[in-house]
Amino acid sequence: MSPRPSDAPMSRRDLLKSAAAAGAAVTLTPRQLTAVPPPPRPPGASSMMRTPFARHENVRLAIVGTGLRGRSVLNELLAVDGVTITALADIAPEKAARAAKMVTDAGHPAPALYTNGDHDFERLVTRDDIDIVYTATPWEWHTPVCLAAMRAGKHAATEVPAASSLEDCWELVRVSEETRRHCMMLENVCYNFNEMLLDAMVKAGALGEILYAEAAYIHDLRGILFENRDEGLWRRAWHTRREGNLYPTHGLGPVAWYLDIHRGDRFDYLVSMSTPERGLTEWREAHEPKDSPKWQETYINGDINSSLIKTALGKTILLQHNVSLPTPYDRLNAVRGTKGVFQDFPPRLFLEGQEGGHAFQPLSDELKARYTHPLWQRIGEIARAKGGHGGMDYIMAYRLIETMHEGLVPDFTVYDAAAWSAPWPLSEASLALTSAPVKFPDFTRGEWQQARDAR
């Protein structure tokens, strides 16, 4: 799949023009930071906040993109009752066939296959036996697939990130509101045991008022990025075209839940800076033969991007991205409140007045028993046995289908998809302005002030 023209490198002038047009104020001097009003909602459109699914006795689901991630989530969905996989699309027929065999091996009817090029998903979404389309394609196709699905009357669910530009973020919001179809970014880390435990602790007030949080995606992907298959075929190219935090949502999604983003607070503005690039260049030097076409590439994305986000209520978030240096895996996943601190990797806790003085303590069995999320209490055993990434993927798949079966408001909204993806283009804009602050668009158009957490 080839990238769309909008994914090409942007000049400083283009960045300013693009961000301003999309509703994010980017200014030449930090002191002049001002908000740009969101574009008016089109006639006939209305908010998707607090909008439940219709009840579905059986959820008919189609998948676009049947590579490693698509087949992984397919495996989770096949373990959930009340799901029918009706259609699959991929530009590689052998991958679609492999996924179809997973469906029939699980005792389900064979799905229809769409393998006729990049845009064959546009035929898939017109079928009348689909309730929701899930996409696990390369990033540049997430927005087009979601838009096509919603315009064809289907709900849309996507892997992360949902969009790579502010224009695409707003387009997802606009089409979702016009079609009355949900567009959800399925952030699996939100359903991890520790993240759901911490969310329960925060909501119960165990750490007091949360004032600060840390979120990250720190993962040594050099070997994967230089493979001649799977993600190596497309993901490394982003490091030659774009700068900033290219993958913000794994750490930021759970933090958004802790801080009630779009449920009483919202992201207000961001400042960003990056280190020089060294990691991919040095990896290529050590591992790639000199006649490899990869030597024609120039990597422009700094190895470590650090951004600070301020919320409307004054809370702050450190957000980091690092996939090109040797490092242990880390999402940071930390919060600091008026009564204590939680830090992850490894998980540890400090509460004011605890025994042992000012030192972190491991999470006790008593604390886990008190704050384990009801989803993990109900299906944690099967999730750990069947699910990927420690069970979080099964919890994610189960919860998606549960909300559709029972006609509930989904855990993720299109406004979350837009706001959690926005740090990518916003960090890029801030870098172009010598780390000046840039405003987040208010994708909810003010409704974040009325909404409250219903999860």
Order of alpha helices (4+ residues) and beta strands (2+ residues): alpha-beta-alpha-beta-alpha-beta-alpha-beta-alpha-beta-alpha-beta-alpha-beta-alpha-alpha-alpha-beta-alpha-beta-beta-beta-beta-beta-beta-alpha-alpha-alpha-alpha-alpha-beta
